[in-house]
Amino acid sequence: MLTAVYKSLKKADTYLYIEKRDDFSKVPEPLMAMFGRPKYVMMFDLSKRSKLGIADIAQVKEKLSSDGFYLQLPPPEENLLDQFKKQNGASSD
């Protein structure tokens, strides 16, 4: 399963996986507007990979098969104050 990956120039650490290079026809227009002009990153055979960076490979395959695209968002930022309080036994209230 060949997969093309694009990064968003508007949203940091946001990537779009599609089935065919430069074919965004299956990506909803509101998503493309939010994503901005896609910048090509790479193309690879997803079936020959056992894992991806932060994306769940099974979910990427499933979304590509069902929707024709997969949107990878950055992980949520950790609240450092809450993390500090938790490590020091303080209440987060």
DOLUM-566176 format. One record per residue (C-alpha): residue number from 1; residue in three letters; x, y, z. Coordinates in nm, 2 decimals, always signed. Layout:
N
  nr rest   east  north     up
 NUM  ALA      X      Y      Z
...
//
This chain:
93
  nr rest   east  north     up
   1  MET  +0.00  +0.00  +0.00
   2  LEU  +0.19  +0.31  -0.13
   3  THR  +0.13  +0.61  +0.09
   4  ALA  +0.22  +0.97  +0.03
   5  VAL  +0.28  +1.19  +0.34
   6  TYR  +0.24  +1.57  +0.35
   7  LYS  +0.30  +1.82  +0.63
   8  SER  +0.09  +2.12  +0.70
   9  LEU  +0.26  +2.46  +0.68
  10  LYS  -0.03  +2.61  +0.89
  11  LYS  -0.04  +2.35  +1.18
  12  ALA  +0.29  +2.24  +1.34
  13  ASP  +0.36  +1.87  +1.36
  14  THR  +0.04  +1.79  +1.15
  15  TYR  +0.07  +1.54  +0.87
  16  LEU  -0.17  +1.40  +0.61
  17  TYR  -0.13  +1.05  +0.47
  18  ILE  -0.30  +0.98  +0.13
  19  GLU  -0.31  +0.69  -0.11
  20  LYS  -0.18  +0.86  -0.42
  21  ARG  +0.07  +1.14  -0.45
  22  ASP  -0.10  +1.48  -0.51
  23  ASP  -0.45  +1.32  -0.51
  24  PHE  -0.64  +1.51  -0.24
  25  SER  -0.99  +1.43  -0.39
  26  LYS  -1.09  +1.21  -0.09
  27  VAL  -0.99  +1.47  +0.17
  28  PRO  -1.29  +1.69  +0.28
  29  GLU  -1.26  +2.05  +0.17
  30  PRO  -1.29  +2.19  +0.53
  31  LEU  -1.00  +1.97  +0.63
  32  MET  -0.79  +2.09  +0.34
  33  ALA  -0.87  +2.45  +0.43
  34  MET  -0.76  +2.40  +0.79
  35  PHE  -0.45  +2.20  +0.68
  36  GLY  -0.34  +2.47  +0.43
  37  ARG  -0.11  +2.41  +0.13
  38  PRO  +0.04  +2.06  +0.18
  39  LYS  +0.41  +2.02  +0.15
  40  TYR  +0.52  +1.68  +0.02
  41  VAL  +0.74  +1.49  +0.27
  42  MET  +0.78  +1.14  +0.14
  43  MET  +0.62  +0.83  -0.02
  44  PHE  +0.66  +0.48  +0.12
  45  ASP  +0.51  +0.13  +0.11
  46  LEU  +0.30  +0.11  +0.43
  47  SER  +0.27  -0.27  +0.39
  48  LYS  +0.64  -0.30  +0.44
  49  ARG  +0.65  -0.11  +0.77
  50  SER  +0.59  -0.26  +1.11
  51  LYS  +0.56  +0.08  +1.29
  52  LEU  +0.54  +0.45  +1.23
  53  GLY  +0.67  +0.74  +1.44
  54  ILE  +0.38  +0.84  +1.67
  55  ALA  +0.09  +0.71  +1.45
  56  ASP  -0.07  +0.38  +1.51
  57  ILE  +0.01  +0.18  +1.19
  58  ALA  -0.31  -0.03  +1.21
  59  GLN  -0.52  +0.29  +1.24
  60  VAL  -0.34  +0.45  +0.95
  61  LYS  -0.41  +0.15  +0.73
  62  GLU  -0.77  +0.13  +0.84
  63  LYS  -0.83  +0.50  +0.78
  64  LEU  -0.66  +0.49  +0.44
  65  SER  -0.88  +0.20  +0.33
  66  SER  -1.20  +0.34  +0.46
  67  ASP  -1.16  +0.72  +0.41
  68  GLY  -0.88  +0.75  +0.16
  69  PHE  -0.67  +0.96  +0.40
  70  TYR  -0.53  +0.98  +0.76
  71  LEU  -0.47  +1.29  +0.95
  72  GLN  -0.19  +1.28  +1.21
  73  LEU  -0.21  +1.54  +1.48
  74  PRO  +0.06  +1.63  +1.73
  75  PRO  +0.03  +1.47  +2.07
  76  PRO  -0.14  +1.69  +2.33
  77  GLU  +0.10  +1.91  +2.53
  78  GLU  +0.16  +1.81  +2.89
  79  ASN  +0.07  +2.06  +3.16
  80  LEU  +0.41  +2.08  +3.34
  81  LEU  +0.25  +2.24  +3.65
  82  ASP  +0.01  +1.95  +3.69
  83  GLN  +0.29  +1.70  +3.63
  84  PHE  +0.50  +1.87  +3.90
  85  LYS  +0.21  +1.87  +4.15
  86  LYS  +0.15  +1.50  +4.08
  87  GLN  +0.51  +1.41  +4.13
  88  ASN  +0.52  +1.60  +4.46
  89  GLY  +0.19  +1.47  +4.59
  90  ALA  +0.01  +1.80  +4.57
  91  SER  -0.36  +1.82  +4.46
  92  SER  -0.42  +1.95  +4.11
  93  ASP  -0.72  +2.16  +4.23
//
